[in-house]
């Protein structure tokens, strides 16, 4: 019994001595160990490209097409026989026309701009050549009944109006939709060269035997008892307004292309001219049977729409 006890004590002492030694040993590596996945480097962003510069001067040229509105109204020059009442048994013959003709337009422009963030403001001037003319010729005959007599008046009209070169001084305000593209609006004062002509010839014939037939009164052998005539031309520089919008984009360093629409209006105005009235021969109208209109008044309204494309160089 005593020997068994001594043997147990010896085993326990050996275990107590081996435990610290086992604890100090490094743990064994597992047979298989998954290799750590290599960390991927974060993608590097490309250095930003330098934005287009929208400040500074600019020169260029553009061309396109204009839809030109020439509106011409002459209420009616006339000559009436004595004894008639204008507006009752003697009337004017209205003469009017309008046109929306297309015309090629071309010209230079120059401007200066300043950029604030995404906003670009500036001022620009341009000059454009175009030539769009509208015209009309008209002839008519009118019977005029006066107590005891009948007359026939023949009227011959010819008129024209032409819009030629135009120019403008405008402000431009735009926003950058990309660093290289600009949407803008523009508006300012416009100047236009407008010319025209008008001719009128009215002849008054006394019908024989009280007839009112034009064919009987007006024959190759008939002689008028009174005439009223005028022939005038004019050329003016009109001041108006212009508004529009456009798009401009950089196509190469310091080069920009643009497309633009504008409406230009020179307003409504009146040209007044004298009317020369005579009886047969050179007798003044005051001593014969004729009552003419006091003058010729022509109402004009001139405007145009333009769509153009252009190329500009930044200074």
Protein Blocks (a to p, Z undefined) as FASTA:
>chain_A
ZZmmmmmmmmmmmmmmmmmmmmmpccdddfbdcdddddddddddddddddddfedcdddd
dddddddddddddfbpcdddehiaehiloccdddddddddddddddddddddddehjbcc
dddddddddddddddddddddddddehiacdddddddddddddddddddddddddfbfkb
ccddddddddddddddddddddddddehhiabfklmmcfkbccfbdcddddddddddddd
dddddddddfbehiacddddddddebjaddddddddddehjadfklcccdddfbdcdddd
dddddddddddddZZ
